[in-house]
Amino acid sequence: MKAKDRRLQEIRATIPELTPAEALELQQSGATLIDVRDQDEVAQGSPNDALRLGRSFLELRIEDEVPNPDQPLLIMCAGGVRSLFAADGLKKMGYRDVRSVAGGFSRWKNEGQPFEIPRMLDATARERYARHISMPDIGEKGQLKLMDSKVLLIGAGGLGSPSAYYLAAAGVGTLGLVDHDVVDRSNLQRQILHTEARIGMPKVESARIAIEALNPDVKVVAHQTHIDSSNVEEIFSDYDVIVDGSDNLPTRYLINDACVKLGKPNVHAAVYRFEGQITVFWPGYEGDVRGSCYRCMFPEPPPPELAPSCAEAGVLGVMPGIFGLLQAVETVKILLGIGTPLVGRMLHFDALSGEFMEMRAKANPACRYCSEGAEFPGYEDYAQVCASTPP
């Protein structure tokens, strides 16, 4: 007897085999069906609701996907041989109830058991997002979720530039950009989407060129306009997350109010000279803390003399980069439903001292806009108190 056949005989003595019909019945009763075939095989069809891990990384990924060693596991390959070796490996890892589907997917399909053609990344996407796919918290499923997501960035300036660039690199499928301005030479100290050659071009068009050059699969929707109470809901309604890169108070209040009314997470950041801060305003957040909104902290705009011109105040060029990237991080976390977003917390960074500080951003139980039971009081088009372009 060949060594392989002898080894299979030994494994069959310890690993139970079951028919596809029996496997389906157990799956419907709560067992986990694991398809360990390669990606090109799975692309031709796979049982409904199967966990598709692939044989190569099965032992590395199984504990993230199935942490309970008592969970019944049903292992399937193409013909029933690889599944036996895989089941043997899982049993040695401590999983107590592991079985192999005899005849594999070929028999499953031939006997008329239900299967689907799963949506999968193509070869180019798998290569582009390889470092995401290898992360258990993202994987192929998470990458597909990012590709289906829509994010709106208010401002294609200092904060919007790094945010948009890294969200595009991450594979967020649709990026909307709202900005009425054109590229100016003074922007180039910090607004990395733009170049000297595109001075005078609308920022949304310049941003589109940069993003499409980086990742042509990302759809860029340009909104070359001011947002105001007449158009904000129409623009916001199609997006999953709003990224606030504005640098004037009327726009911040408008973004906040629309996000509260529409239930959208508002990833907010602001920079000033050598300092910056970031938080996520999201009253509808279902987590350990109740989310707040911008008006919980600042119910009304300050008088003009307390809001100096952003152009006059200045900003260190790398500061918008730091906080735009943090906005991208928070946005990806929200889209994937992983980690703990900065809801109810504000992260502050002082570049001169090199110190981060976290502060509470508590919800105001008397907030006119987001408190429990509050009726939306309407939009307020405040007079411009900080006449500047995005940082």
C-alpha positions as CSV (number, residue, x, y, z in Angstrom):
1,M,0.0,0.0,0.0
2,K,1.3,3.5,-0.9
3,A,2.1,5.8,1.9
4,K,-0.7,8.2,0.9
5,D,-3.3,5.4,0.9
6,R,-2.1,4.1,4.3
7,R,-2.3,7.6,5.7
8,L,-5.8,8.0,4.3
9,Q,-6.8,4.7,5.9
10,E,-5.5,5.9,9.2
11,I,-7.4,9.2,9.0
12,R,-10.7,7.5,8.0
13,A,-10.4,5.5,11.1
14,T,-10.6,8.6,13.2
15,I,-12.5,11.1,11.1
16,P,-16.2,10.4,10.4
17,E,-17.5,10.8,6.9
18,L,-21.0,11.8,5.9
19,T,-23.0,12.2,2.8
20,P,-23.9,15.6,1.3
21,A,-27.5,15.2,2.4
22,E,-26.4,14.5,6.0
23,A,-24.0,17.5,5.9
24,L,-26.8,19.8,4.7
25,E,-29.1,18.6,7.5
26,L,-26.4,19.2,10.1
27,Q,-25.6,22.6,8.6
28,Q,-29.2,23.7,8.9
29,S,-29.1,22.6,12.5
30,G,-26.2,24.9,13.3
31,A,-23.0,23.0,12.2
32,T,-20.4,25.0,10.3
33,L,-19.7,23.8,6.7
34,I,-16.2,24.8,5.6
35,D,-15.2,24.7,2.0
36,V,-11.4,24.3,1.8
37,R,-11.0,24.3,-2.0
38,D,-8.9,26.9,-3.8
39,Q,-10.4,30.2,-5.0
40,D,-10.6,29.2,-8.6
41,E,-12.6,26.1,-7.6
42,V,-14.9,28.0,-5.3
43,A,-15.6,30.5,-8.1
44,Q,-17.4,27.7,-9.9
45,G,-19.8,27.2,-7.1
46,S,-19.9,26.6,-3.3
47,P,-22.6,25.4,-0.9
48,N,-24.9,28.2,0.4
49,D,-23.6,29.8,3.6
50,A,-20.4,27.8,3.6
51,L,-17.3,29.3,5.3
52,R,-14.7,29.5,2.5
53,L,-11.3,29.4,4.1
54,G,-9.1,27.5,1.6
55,R,-6.8,24.7,2.6
56,S,-3.6,26.7,2.5
57,F,-4.4,29.0,5.4
58,L,-7.1,26.9,7.2
59,E,-5.1,26.3,10.4
60,L,-4.1,30.0,10.5
61,R,-7.6,31.4,10.1
62,I,-9.9,28.9,11.7
63,E,-9.6,30.1,15.3
64,D,-10.6,33.6,14.2
65,E,-13.7,32.3,12.3
66,V,-14.7,29.5,14.7
67,P,-13.3,30.2,18.2
68,N,-15.4,27.5,19.9
69,P,-13.7,24.1,19.8
70,D,-17.0,22.4,20.5
71,Q,-18.6,23.8,17.3
72,P,-19.4,20.9,14.9
73,L,-17.3,21.3,11.7
74,L,-18.1,19.8,8.3
75,I,-15.2,19.9,5.9
76,M,-15.6,19.8,2.2
77,C,-13.2,19.8,-0.7
78,A,-13.7,18.8,-4.4
79,G,-13.7,15.0,-4.0
80,G,-13.4,14.2,-0.4
81,V,-9.6,13.6,0.1
82,R,-8.2,17.0,1.0
83,S,-11.1,17.4,3.4
84,L,-10.0,14.4,5.3
85,F,-6.5,15.8,5.8
86,A,-7.9,19.2,6.7
87,A,-10.3,17.6,9.2
88,D,-7.4,15.6,10.8
89,G,-5.4,18.9,11.2
90,L,-8.4,20.6,12.8
91,K,-8.9,17.7,15.2
92,K,-5.3,17.9,16.3
93,M,-5.8,21.6,17.0
94,G,-8.4,20.7,19.5
95,Y,-11.7,20.8,17.6
96,R,-13.7,18.0,19.0
97,D,-16.5,17.3,16.4
98,V,-14.9,17.4,12.9
99,R,-16.3,15.4,9.9
100,S,-15.5,15.1,6.2
101,V,-18.1,15.3,3.4
102,A,-17.6,12.2,1.3
103,G,-17.4,12.9,-2.4
104,G,-16.8,16.6,-1.8
105,F,-18.5,19.3,-3.8
106,S,-18.7,17.1,-6.9
107,R,-21.0,14.8,-5.2
108,W,-22.8,17.7,-3.5
109,K,-23.6,19.3,-6.8
110,N,-24.5,16.0,-8.6
111,E,-27.0,15.1,-5.8
112,G,-28.7,18.4,-6.3
113,Q,-27.8,20.0,-3.0
114,P,-28.1,23.9,-3.0
115,F,-25.1,25.9,-3.9
116,E,-24.3,29.4,-5.2
117,I,-21.8,31.2,-7.3
118,P,-20.2,33.4,-4.7
119,R,-19.2,37.0,-5.4
120,M,-15.4,37.1,-5.3
121,L,-12.6,39.4,-6.0
122,D,-11.0,39.0,-9.4
123,A,-7.2,38.4,-9.8
124,T,-6.3,42.0,-10.1
125,A,-8.3,43.0,-7.0
126,R,-6.8,40.1,-5.0
127,E,-3.4,41.3,-5.9
128,R,-4.2,45.0,-5.1
129,Y,-5.8,44.3,-1.8
130,A,-3.6,41.3,-0.7
131,R,-2.6,42.9,2.6
132,H,-6.2,43.5,3.5
133,I,-7.3,40.0,2.5
134,S,-4.7,38.4,4.7
135,M,-6.1,40.2,7.8
136,P,-8.8,38.2,9.6
137,D,-10.8,41.4,10.5
138,I,-11.1,42.3,6.8
139,G,-10.5,39.4,4.5
140,E,-12.2,39.0,1.1
141,K,-15.6,39.6,2.6
142,G,-14.6,42.8,4.2
143,Q,-12.9,44.0,1.0
144,L,-16.0,43.4,-1.0
145,K,-17.9,45.4,1.6
146,L,-15.5,48.3,1.2
147,M,-16.0,48.1,-2.5
148,D,-19.8,48.4,-2.1
149,S,-19.5,51.4,0.3
150,K,-20.1,55.1,-0.4
151,V,-18.3,57.9,1.4
152,L,-18.9,61.6,1.1
153,L,-16.0,64.0,1.8
154,I,-16.8,67.6,2.5
155,G,-13.9,69.5,1.2
156,A,-11.1,68.3,-1.2
157,G,-8.5,70.3,0.8
158,G,-6.1,69.6,3.6
159,L,-8.2,67.0,5.4
160,G,-10.1,65.8,2.4
161,S,-7.0,65.1,0.4
162,P,-5.3,62.4,2.5
163,S,-8.7,61.0,3.6
164,A,-9.9,60.6,0.0
165,Y,-6.5,59.3,-1.2
166,Y,-6.3,56.5,1.4
167,L,-9.9,55.6,1.2
168,A,-9.4,55.2,-2.5
169,A,-6.3,53.1,-1.9
170,A,-8.3,51.0,0.5
171,G,-10.8,50.2,-2.2
172,V,-13.9,52.2,-1.0
173,G,-16.1,51.9,-4.1
174,T,-17.6,55.3,-4.3
175,L,-16.1,58.6,-3.1
176,G,-18.2,61.8,-3.3
177,L,-16.3,65.1,-3.1
178,V,-18.0,68.4,-2.2
179,D,-16.0,71.5,-3.0
180,H,-16.8,74.7,-4.9
181,D,-13.2,76.0,-5.0
182,V,-10.4,75.8,-7.5
183,V,-6.8,74.9,-6.9
184,D,-4.5,77.7,-5.7
185,R,-0.8,77.6,-5.2
186,S,-1.1,78.2,-1.5
187,N,-3.1,75.0,-1.3
188,L,-0.1,72.9,-2.3
189,Q,1.7,73.1,1.0
190,R,-0.8,70.6,2.4
191,Q,-3.5,69.6,-0.1
192,I,-1.8,66.5,-1.5
193,L,-4.4,65.6,-4.2
194,H,-3.4,68.7,-6.2
195,T,-0.4,69.7,-8.2
196,E,1.3,72.8,-9.7
197,A,0.0,71.8,-13.1
198,R,-3.6,71.9,-11.9
199,I,-3.6,75.4,-10.5
200,G,-6.9,77.0,-11.5
201,M,-8.7,73.7,-12.0
202,P,-11.8,72.9,-9.9
203,K,-10.6,71.0,-6.8
204,V,-13.1,68.2,-7.4
205,E,-11.8,67.6,-10.9
206,S,-8.2,67.7,-9.7
207,A,-9.0,65.2,-7.0
208,R,-10.7,63.0,-9.5
209,I,-7.6,62.9,-11.7
210,A,-5.4,62.0,-8.7
211,I,-7.8,59.3,-7.3
212,E,-8.4,57.6,-10.7
213,A,-4.7,57.5,-11.3
214,L,-4.2,55.7,-8.0
215,N,-7.2,53.3,-8.3
216,P,-9.2,53.4,-11.5
217,D,-11.9,51.1,-10.0
218,V,-13.0,53.8,-7.5
219,K,-16.0,55.8,-8.7
220,V,-15.5,59.5,-8.0
221,V,-18.7,61.7,-7.8
222,A,-17.9,65.4,-8.0
223,H,-20.2,67.9,-6.3
224,Q,-18.7,71.2,-7.4
225,T,-21.0,73.3,-5.3
226,H,-21.7,74.9,-1.9
227,I,-23.8,72.8,0.4
228,D,-26.7,74.6,2.0
229,S,-30.0,73.7,3.5
230,S,-31.5,73.4,0.0
231,N,-29.3,70.6,-1.2
232,V,-27.6,69.0,1.8
233,E,-30.1,66.2,2.2
234,E,-30.2,65.3,-1.5
235,I,-26.4,65.1,-1.6
236,F,-25.9,63.2,1.7
237,S,-28.7,60.7,1.2
238,D,-26.7,58.3,-1.1
239,Y,-23.7,57.9,1.2
240,D,-22.9,55.6,4.2
241,V,-20.5,57.9,6.0
242,I,-19.9,61.7,5.9
243,V,-16.3,62.9,6.4
244,D,-16.2,66.5,7.6
245,G,-13.1,68.2,6.2
246,S,-14.7,71.7,6.2
247,D,-13.0,74.7,7.8
248,N,-15.9,77.1,8.5
249,L,-18.4,77.0,11.2
250,P,-21.6,77.4,9.2
251,T,-20.7,74.3,7.1
252,R,-19.8,72.3,10.2
253,Y,-23.2,73.1,11.8
254,L,-25.0,72.2,8.5
255,I,-23.1,68.9,8.2
256,N,-23.9,68.1,11.8
257,D,-27.6,68.9,11.5
258,A,-28.0,66.9,8.3
259,C,-26.2,63.9,9.7
260,V,-28.4,63.9,12.8
261,K,-31.6,64.1,10.8
262,L,-30.5,61.4,8.3
263,G,-28.8,59.2,10.9
264,K,-25.4,59.3,9.2
265,P,-22.0,58.9,11.1
266,N,-20.1,62.2,10.9
267,V,-16.3,61.7,11.0
268,H,-15.2,65.2,12.1
269,A,-11.7,66.6,12.4
270,A,-10.3,70.1,12.7
271,V,-6.7,71.5,12.7
272,Y,-5.2,74.8,13.9
273,R,-1.5,75.7,13.5
274,F,0.2,72.8,15.4
275,E,-2.8,71.2,16.9
276,G,-5.7,69.0,15.7
277,Q,-8.6,67.0,17.0
278,I,-10.9,64.2,15.7
279,T,-14.1,62.6,16.9
280,V,-17.1,60.7,15.4
281,F,-20.4,62.4,15.9
282,W,-23.1,59.7,15.7
283,P,-26.1,59.9,18.0
284,G,-27.5,56.7,16.5
285,Y,-24.4,54.7,17.4
286,E,-25.4,51.4,19.1
287,G,-22.4,50.7,21.3
288,D,-21.2,51.1,24.9
289,V,-21.8,54.9,24.9
290,R,-24.5,57.1,23.5
291,G,-23.1,59.1,20.6
292,S,-23.2,62.9,20.6
293,C,-23.4,65.6,17.9
294,Y,-21.5,68.8,17.2
295,R,-24.1,70.8,18.9
296,C,-23.8,68.9,22.1
297,M,-20.4,70.6,22.5
298,F,-21.1,73.9,20.7
299,P,-24.9,74.6,20.7
300,E,-24.4,77.8,18.7
301,P,-21.6,79.4,16.7
302,P,-19.3,81.8,18.6
303,P,-19.2,85.5,17.8
304,P,-17.0,86.3,14.7
305,E,-14.2,87.8,16.9
306,L,-13.7,84.4,18.5
307,A,-13.4,82.6,15.2
308,P,-10.3,84.1,13.5
309,S,-9.8,83.7,9.8
310,C,-8.4,80.3,9.0
311,A,-6.1,81.9,6.4
312,E,-4.8,84.3,9.1
313,A,-4.3,81.6,11.7
314,G,-2.3,79.3,9.5
315,V,-1.6,75.6,9.8
316,L,1.5,73.4,9.7
317,G,1.2,71.5,6.4
318,V,1.5,68.0,7.9
319,M,-1.2,68.5,10.5
320,P,-4.1,68.0,8.0
321,G,-2.3,64.9,6.8
322,I,-2.3,63.4,10.2
323,F,-5.9,64.1,10.9
324,G,-7.1,63.3,7.4
325,L,-5.5,59.9,7.8
326,L,-7.2,59.4,11.1
327,Q,-10.5,60.2,9.5
328,A,-9.8,57.5,6.9
329,V,-9.1,55.0,9.7
330,E,-12.3,55.8,11.5
331,T,-14.3,55.6,8.3
332,V,-12.9,52.2,7.4
333,K,-13.7,50.9,10.9
334,I,-17.3,52.2,10.6
335,L,-17.8,50.7,7.1
336,L,-16.5,47.3,8.2
337,G,-18.1,47.3,11.7
338,I,-14.8,46.6,13.4
339,G,-13.0,48.1,16.4
340,T,-14.3,50.9,18.5
341,P,-15.0,54.2,16.7
342,L,-14.2,57.5,18.4
343,V,-17.8,58.0,19.4
344,G,-18.1,59.8,22.7
345,R,-14.4,60.5,22.6
346,M,-12.3,63.3,21.1
347,L,-8.6,62.7,20.3
348,H,-6.4,65.8,20.5
349,F,-2.8,66.0,19.3
350,D,-0.3,68.8,20.0
351,A,2.6,68.5,17.5
352,L,4.9,70.9,19.4
353,S,4.8,68.7,22.5
354,G,4.3,65.5,20.7
355,E,1.4,64.5,23.0
356,F,-1.9,62.9,22.4
357,M,-4.8,63.5,24.8
358,E,-8.2,61.9,24.8
359,M,-11.3,63.8,26.1
360,R,-14.8,62.8,26.6
361,A,-17.4,64.1,24.1
362,K,-20.5,63.4,26.1
363,A,-24.0,63.7,24.6
364,N,-26.0,66.6,25.9
365,P,-29.3,65.3,27.2
366,A,-30.9,68.6,26.5
367,C,-29.5,69.0,22.9
368,R,-32.1,70.5,20.6
369,Y,-31.0,68.3,17.8
370,C,-30.0,64.8,19.0
371,S,-31.4,64.4,22.5
372,E,-33.8,61.5,23.0
373,G,-37.3,62.4,21.7
374,A,-36.1,65.7,20.1
375,E,-37.9,66.8,17.0
376,F,-35.6,68.1,14.3
377,P,-35.9,71.9,14.6
378,G,-34.8,72.6,11.0
379,Y,-31.7,74.0,9.4
380,E,-30.1,77.3,10.3
381,D,-28.1,79.0,7.6
382,Y,-25.6,80.9,9.7
383,A,-23.7,83.9,8.4
384,Q,-20.1,83.0,7.4
385,V,-17.8,83.5,10.4
386,C,-14.7,81.9,9.0
387,A,-14.3,82.9,5.4
388,S,-11.7,80.4,4.2
389,T,-11.3,77.4,2.0
390,P,-10.9,73.9,3.5
391,P,-7.6,73.5,5.3
